[in-house]
Amino acid sequence: MCRALMRMRKFSFPFVTVTDQFGEVKNIGSVGEAAVWLVAHWPITSSEKLTAAKQACLDALDGKVASTTCRDAFVEAAKEARIYVTHKQH
């Protein structure tokens, strides 16, 4: 496994629950998972909140912001994309 992917897994945050294009519920619990979702699974291609969430992921991976800042931006983008279900702390 590449080092960057291993590093991304360490930046966890309380789960954010979203739905995918098939209505399946997914729990996103790390900066790495959020980054993958924003790039590979997002239902809209362009918006201010999407751009902010992507930047927050990059900033969290660079150690410039906390993983929870990334989470907050991800939640806002998910609400805008209408895929936000809820957030859970496990």
N, C-alpha and C positions, 0 to 999 in steps of 0.2 A: 504494500500500500504506500502511496507517495506520502512524503512528510507533510505536505500542505494539507492533505485530507486528514491525516492523523491529528494535526494541530487544530483543524476546524472542529473536530468532534469534541475537543476539550472545552469549547466555549458554550457551555450549556446555559439554558434559561428555563423558567417554568413553561410547560407545554402551552402551545397555542393550537387550537383545534380548527382545522379548515376542511373544506370539501374539495375533492378533485373534480375534473370534468365529467366523471361518471357518477358523482354523488357519493363517492366513498369518503369516509371521514378519516383524516390523517392528523396525527399529533406531531407538530414541529417543535423540537426541544433543544435546538442548538443553532448557533450562528451558521454553521456549515449546512445544516438542513434548510435553513431559511434561504441561504444564498442559492442553493440548488433549486428550490421551489421558485424563487423569484426569476431565475433564468430559464428553467426548463418546463415549468408547469403553470406559469401564470396565465390567467385567462385574458388579460389585456396586455397590449404591447407597449403602451406609453402613457405615463401620467406623472404628475409631480410627486405623488406619494410613492409610486413604484420606484422612481429615481432616487428618492430620499431613502427608501428602505435598502436599495442596493448599495448606496453610499454608506449607510450605517453598518451594513455587513462588512464592507471593506475596512471601515474605520475600526470596527471591533476586532477584526483579524489583525490589524496593525497595532492594536493596543491603544488606540486613541480614544476610544469610548468603551464603556462597559457593555457586556453582552445584553444586559437588560435594556439598554438604549436601542440596540438593534431590534430586540423583541418588540419594543414599543412602536418603532417605525414599521415593522412587519405587520403588527396588528392594524395599524392605521391603513396600510396599503391593502390588507385583506378585507377590511370593512369596505373600502372604496370599490374593490373588485367583487364584492358581494359573495365572498367565499368564507368569511369569518363565521365560525360557529360559536366558540366560547374560548376561554382560556382556563386551564386547570393547573393547579400546583400539585405535583406528585412527590 
